[in-house]
Structure formats: C-alpha cells, structure tokens
Amino acid sequence: MIDEVLFLRHGRTSYNLARRLQGQIDIPLDIVGRWQVDQSAYELAKTYYWAKVSRLARHHELLTQPTGNDARAADLSEVDEAPAASRRMVVISSDLFRAQQTAHAFADLMGLDVTLDKRLRERSFGEWEGMTREEILERYEEDYRSWRAHTGGELKHGVESRAHTGLRGAKAIRDIVESHRGDDVPTTLLAVGHGSWIVATIETLMGMDPDNLSNLGAMRNAFWAKMTVSETSHGAQWHLDAFNQGPAIAALADWENGPQELRGPNMPIWKPIVQ
C-alpha cells in the first residue's frame, strides 16, 4: 500500500531560463538543471537511503560480492532483517525527458527502476508553448492578464485549464495508489513531474480550487513536496506534510543560476517574473 507520496519537479531547462512556456515540448535539462537534480538527489538519498537497502532485500543478486579463493560473501541476512526491508519505494516519472533525467538522478543512486507515465506530463499550454511571457503579453495582452489573474483567458488559445490539469494529475495518483492497495508492504511513491502539474495535482487532492490565487504558489526547479495518504471510512485522506522543499545547498548558493563554475560567458542570468 502507498502511504506516502513525494512530488519532485524537474530541474532547470533552457526554456525555464528564457522564461518560455514549455508545456509538453520535450526540452532536456540544461547544465544548471543537471546540477540541481543531482543536489536534490543527494539530499533525498540521505533521507530515503532505506530504499536502497529495501531493493537489495528483494534482489540479492544486485549486491556485489567479492570473488577469489579467499573471498568471504557478505551476510545477506543483515539486509533481509534490517527494518528498511519492511518498506518499498516506487519511482514513476512523466515521460518528458527533463522529468526522466530528474527521476534517474535519484533512482540510479538507489538502484531503483523508473516507470514512465504520460499522465504526469506538464499542463499543456496550447499555441502558447515555446513563447515567452513578453511575447504573449505583446500579442494577447487581455488574455495574458486574464491568465495571470486566474480568470481563464488562456483557454482561448488551447491551454489546458488548471482544473483539468489537477483532475488529470489527481486521477493518475489515485489510480497508482489504488493499484497498490492489495500490497501488504508500506510504500513510498516518488512522482517526478512538472511545476504546474504538481501544484494543481496537490491542490486537487487537498480539495482546493487550482484557480484560487491564495493557494500553494509555484514550485522551484528540482524542489519537492510530500503528502501522506491514509484510508478512512470515507475513502483516502490526503495530508500535505511539506511543500516546495529543497536541499540545504539551495539556501547557500544561487539555486536558479547555479554555481559560478557552471556559467559560461554567454549564459543569461535567471531573473524572477515581475509582471
């Protein structure tokens, strides 16, 4: 049974840096994005190291053993009897490449498989995909301002609504949880996806309106949220335990721009949205 869900947003891409709407365009991580997901993976590995031990308890063949005449094999019972073996972690990612890269940054450290699920894709931004906010403002000022005010002007341009994105995401997560309902092993689900999708999904699971301006706010690149889910007589009960959390280094470094040694002379500086 899944009793904990982590939502992890992908790292920075060149479109994030240029403030272009990505939507479902398949953009890879840039050099800073790869650094971000590595830092988050290392941080999450500290907390969820048990997932590596749990994997070994289920697959002894993955534990490398010494060879040779004088070799002594590791004691597999210490793996099987460790409390870590009583839990399991499952990693599911959006099939867009930037999310796959993010998922593997963590899963490869833990020796975990990554399952792809297109239901975890980012909100579709229709004909606005690939455009900057400045370009949209110049061409469609009224609809742009309506989009920013959460009053739906973007829907004229084939943009998926926040409500639909949230329903799509919540259904995917609920379906995944339901598929593990018969399991007797407590399980953590790591769902790797996209900023707008994660926020709308969490808000929907919490019974919030994704179009309410006073809701959760945006997720930073390679940051995560954590929810717990429990079964009650009225169905699944969702609780938000953490939102927009990142590794310790994010408070000490320029997270959005990365360390100086990664910035080439022609790399623009990431700046927050002002309009």
C-alpha positions in Angstrom: 0.0 0.0 0.0 1.2 3.5 -0.8 1.0 5.7 2.3 3.5 8.4 1.3 3.8 10.4 -2.0 6.7 12.6 -2.9 6.3 15.0 -5.8 9.6 16.1 -7.4 9.8 18.9 -10.0 12.3 18.6 -12.8 15.5 20.8 -12.9 16.1 23.9 -14.9 16.0 23.9 -18.7 17.0 26.4 -21.3 13.3 27.3 -21.6 13.0 27.9 -17.9 16.0 30.2 -18.2 14.5 32.1 -21.1 11.1 32.2 -19.4 9.4 30.3 -22.3 6.3 28.2 -21.6 7.4 24.6 -22.0 4.2 22.7 -21.6 4.6 19.4 -23.3 7.5 20.3 -25.5 10.3 17.8 -24.8 13.1 20.0 -23.5 16.1 18.5 -21.7 17.8 19.8 -18.6 20.5 22.4 -19.1 23.8 22.3 -17.2 22.4 24.1 -14.2 19.3 21.8 -14.2 21.5 18.8 -14.1 23.4 20.2 -11.2 20.1 21.0 -9.4 18.7 17.5 -9.8 22.0 16.0 -8.6 21.9 18.1 -5.5 18.3 17.2 -4.7 19.0 13.5 -5.4 21.9 13.6 -2.9 19.7 15.2 -0.3 16.8 12.9 -0.8 19.2 9.9 -0.8 20.1 10.8 2.8 16.5 10.6 3.9 15.5 7.7 1.8 18.6 5.6 1.9 16.4 2.8 3.2 15.1 2.4 -0.3 18.4 1.1 -1.5 18.6 -1.5 1.3 15.0 -2.4 0.6 15.8 -3.0 -3.0 18.7 -5.3 -2.1 16.5 -7.3 0.3 14.2 -8.1 -2.7 17.0 -8.6 -5.2 20.0 -10.3 -3.6 21.7 -10.7 -6.9 22.2 -6.9 -7.0 24.6 -7.0 -4.1 28.1 -7.2 -5.5 30.2 -9.9 -3.7 33.9 -10.5 -3.6 35.4 -13.2 -5.7 38.6 -15.3 -5.4 39.9 -18.2 -3.3 40.0 -16.2 -0.1 36.7 -14.3 -0.6 34.0 -14.2 2.0 30.5 -13.3 1.0 28.5 -10.6 2.7 25.9 -11.8 5.1 22.5 -11.3 3.3 20.6 -11.8 6.5 21.6 -8.4 7.7 19.9 -6.9 4.7 16.8 -9.0 5.0 16.4 -8.3 8.7 17.0 -4.6 8.5 13.9 -2.5 9.3 14.5 -0.8 5.9 13.4 -4.0 4.2 9.9 -3.6 5.5 9.2 -0.6 3.2 9.5 -0.1 -0.5 9.9 2.8 -2.9 8.4 3.1 -6.4 9.5 5.8 -8.8 7.2 7.0 -11.6 8.0 9.8 -13.9 6.5 11.9 -16.6 7.7 10.6 -20.0 9.1 14.0 -20.9 12.9 13.8 -21.0 13.5 16.6 -18.4 11.5 14.6 -15.9 13.2 11.3 -16.8 16.6 12.9 -16.2 15.4 14.2 -12.8 14.0 10.8 -11.8 17.1 8.9 -12.8 19.3 11.3 -10.8 17.8 9.9 -7.7 16.7 6.4 -8.8 20.1 5.5 -10.1 21.7 6.3 -6.8 19.2 3.9 -5.1 19.3 1.2 -7.7 15.6 1.7 -8.4 13.7 1.3 -11.6 11.9 4.3 -13.2 8.4 3.7 -14.7 7.2 6.3 -17.3 3.6 7.6 -17.2 2.5 10.3 -19.7 -0.4 11.2 -17.3 2.3 13.0 -15.3 3.1 15.4 -18.1 3.1 19.1 -17.6 0.0 21.2 -18.2 -0.5 21.8 -22.0 -0.1 25.4 -23.0 -1.5 25.0 -26.5 -0.4 27.6 -29.0 1.5 29.5 -26.3 4.0 26.7 -25.9 7.5 27.9 -26.7 6.6 31.6 -26.3 7.9 34.0 -23.6 5.6 35.9 -21.3 6.7 39.1 -23.1 5.7 37.7 -26.4 2.3 36.6 -25.1 1.8 39.9 -23.4 2.6 41.8 -26.6 0.3 39.7 -28.8 -2.5 38.8 -26.4 -2.4 41.3 -23.6 -6.0 40.9 -22.4 -5.8 37.1 -22.4 -2.3 37.2 -20.8 -3.5 39.4 -17.9 -6.6 37.1 -17.5 -4.2 34.1 -17.3 -2.1 35.7 -14.7 -5.3 36.6 -12.7 -6.5 33.0 -13.0 -9.7 34.1 -14.9 -9.2 31.8 -17.9 -8.1 34.0 -20.8 -5.5 31.4 -21.8 -8.2 28.9 -22.6 -8.9 30.7 -25.9 -5.5 29.5 -27.1 -5.9 25.8 -26.4 -4.2 26.0 -23.0 -5.3 23.2 -20.6 -7.2 24.6 -17.6 -5.7 24.4 -14.2 -8.7 22.5 -13.0 -8.3 19.9 -15.8 -4.6 19.6 -15.1 -5.4 19.0 -11.4 -8.1 16.4 -12.1 -5.8 14.6 -14.6 -3.0 14.5 -12.1 -5.1 13.6 -9.1 -6.7 10.7 -11.1 -3.3 9.4 -12.1 -2.0 9.5 -8.5 -5.2 7.9 -7.1 -5.0 5.2 -9.8 -1.4 4.4 -8.8 -2.3 4.3 -5.2 -5.3 2.0 -5.9 -3.1 -0.3 -8.0 -1.0 -0.9 -4.8 -4.0 -1.3 -2.4 -3.6 -5.0 -2.2 0.0 -4.9 -1.3 0.9 -5.5 2.3 4.3 -3.6 2.1 4.1 0.1 3.1 5.3 2.0 0.0 6.6 5.5 -0.8 5.7 6.7 -4.3 8.1 9.2 -5.9 6.2 11.0 -8.6 8.5 13.1 -10.8 6.8 15.7 -12.9 6.4 19.4 -13.6 5.7 22.6 -11.7 2.1 23.4 -12.8 1.1 19.8 -12.8 2.4 19.1 -9.3 0.8 22.2 -7.8 -2.6 21.6 -9.5 -2.5 17.9 -8.5 -1.8 18.6 -4.9 -4.4 21.3 -4.7 -7.0 18.9 -6.2 -6.1 16.1 -3.8 -6.5 18.6 -1.0 -9.9 19.7 -2.2 -8.7 23.2 -3.2 -9.6 25.1 -6.3 -6.5 25.3 -8.6 -7.7 28.7 -9.8 -7.7 30.3 -6.4 -5.0 32.9 -6.2 -4.4 32.3 -2.5 -3.4 28.6 -2.9 0.0 27.0 -2.8 2.1 29.1 -5.2 4.8 27.9 -7.6 7.3 25.1 -7.2 11.0 25.8 -7.7 13.1 23.7 -10.0 14.2 20.3 -8.5 12.2 21.0 -5.3 9.7 18.6 -3.8 6.5 18.2 -1.8 5.4 15.4 0.4 1.9 14.0 1.1 0.7 11.2 3.3 -2.4 9.2 2.5 -4.4 7.1 4.8 -7.6 5.1 4.4 -10.7 6.2 6.3 -14.3 5.1 6.3 -14.9 8.0 3.8 -12.1 7.0 1.5 -8.5 8.2 1.1 -7.5 11.1 3.3 -4.7 13.3 2.0 -2.4 15.4 4.1 0.3 17.8 2.9 3.4 17.5 5.1 5.9 19.6 3.1 5.7 21.9 0.1 8.4 23.5 -2.0 11.3 21.9 -0.1 14.8 21.7 -1.4 18.3 20.6 -0.5 20.3 22.6 2.1 22.6 23.9 -0.6 19.7 25.8 -2.1 19.8 28.3 0.8 23.5 28.8 0.5 24.0 29.1 -3.3 22.3 30.9 -6.2 19.9 28.0 -6.8 18.3 29.3 -10.0 21.6 30.3 -11.7 23.9 27.5 -10.3 27.5 27.8 -9.1 29.8 30.2 -10.9 31.9 27.3 -12.4 28.9 26.2 -14.5 28.1 29.6 -16.0 29.7 30.2 -19.4 30.3 33.7 -20.6 27.2 33.7 -22.8 24.8 32.3 -20.3 22.0 34.7 -19.3 21.1 35.3 -15.7 17.9 33.9 -14.5 15.6 36.6 -13.1 12.2 36.4 -11.3 9.0 37.2 -13.1 7.9 40.8 -12.5 4.7 41.2 -14.5 
